[in-house]
Amino acid sequence: GCLLAQADRHTGATDLVTGGIGTRRLIALTRYAIDHMANHHGIELTMSRPLIELERPSKRKLIAKLRRLVGRPGSAVLIGLGGHLNHWTAVRSVGHRSLGLFDSSGLHRIRIDHCRTRHEKKLETTVEHVLRPRRIIGLSGEN
């Protein structure tokens, strides 16, 4: 619908399919989606970059902050995973062993022990997910 048409105007559908979407473009599309929800559905949403100020956090600290964000009522958290997936997804829960996802690819969870932050040493696993504070976007409803 409207969001896809906006993405096509800004990026081009072929570029999105073959090259993915970067943080700046996702933020622009999120702003468009926020305007659309307000204008067409009367739902007021706000966007934030809640962890952008974190410099070189440990995985433990980043996961703890992500857990608090996900636990806020009326909110959603988008995260750009690097590494194995290199994919944007929505985090629905943060458990002790895994991140629960609401994902377009059908992935339901990723193991926390397969995650690291960008500056930490590469893991010795075949599947690795890189977490970066700059690629975390918060959405919250005000109704």
Residue pairs with C-beta under 8 A, 6 or more apart in sequence:
2 32
2 36
3 29
3 32
3 33
3 36
4 13
6 29
6 32
7 13
7 16
7 21
7 25
7 29
8 16
10 25
10 28
10 29
11 21
11 25
20 86
20 87
21 29
21 88
23 80
23 134
23 135
26 78
26 80
26 88
26 137
27 47
27 137
30 47
30 78
30 137
30 139
31 47
34 45
34 46
34 47
34 139
37 43
37 44
37 45
38 44
38 45
42 143
43 141
43 143
44 141
44 142
44 143
45 139
45 140
45 141
45 142
46 139
46 140
46 142
47 137
47 138
47 139
48 137
48 138
48 139
48 140
49 134
49 136
49 137
49 138
50 65
50 69
50 136
50 138
51 57
51 62
51 65
51 66
51 69
51 133
51 136
52 133
52 134
52 136
53 133
54 61
54 62
54 65
54 133
56 117
56 119
57 65
57 117
57 133
58 117
58 120
59 112
59 115
59 116
59 117
59 120
59 131
62 117
62 131
62 133
63 94
63 112
63 115
63 131
66 77
66 79
66 91
66 94
66 99
66 131
66 136
67 94
69 75
69 77
69 136
69 138
70 77
70 91
70 92
70 93
70 94
71 94
72 140
74 140
74 141
75 138
75 139
75 140
75 141
76 90
76 138
76 139
76 140
77 90
77 91
77 136
77 137
77 138
77 139
78 88
78 89
78 90
78 91
78 136
78 137
78 138
78 139
79 88
79 89
79 90
79 91
79 131
79 135
79 136
79 137
80 87
80 88
80 132
80 135
80 136
81 87
81 88
81 89
81 110
81 129
81 130
81 131
81 135
82 118
82 129
82 130
82 131
82 132
82 135
83 127
83 128
83 129
83 130
84 114
84 127
84 128
84 129
85 105
85 107
85 110
85 129
87 103
87 105
89 101
89 102
89 103
89 104
89 105
89 107
90 101
90 102
90 103
91 99
91 100
91 101
91 102
92 100
92 101
92 102
93 99
93 100
94 100
95 112
96 112
97 111
97 112
97 113
98 109
98 110
98 111
98 112
99 109
99 110
99 112
99 115
100 108
100 109
101 107
101 108
101 109
101 110
110 129
113 125
114 123
114 125
114 127
114 128
114 129
115 128
115 129
115 130
115 131
116 122
116 123
116 128
116 129
116 130
116 131
117 130
117 131
117 132
118 130
118 131
118 132
122 128
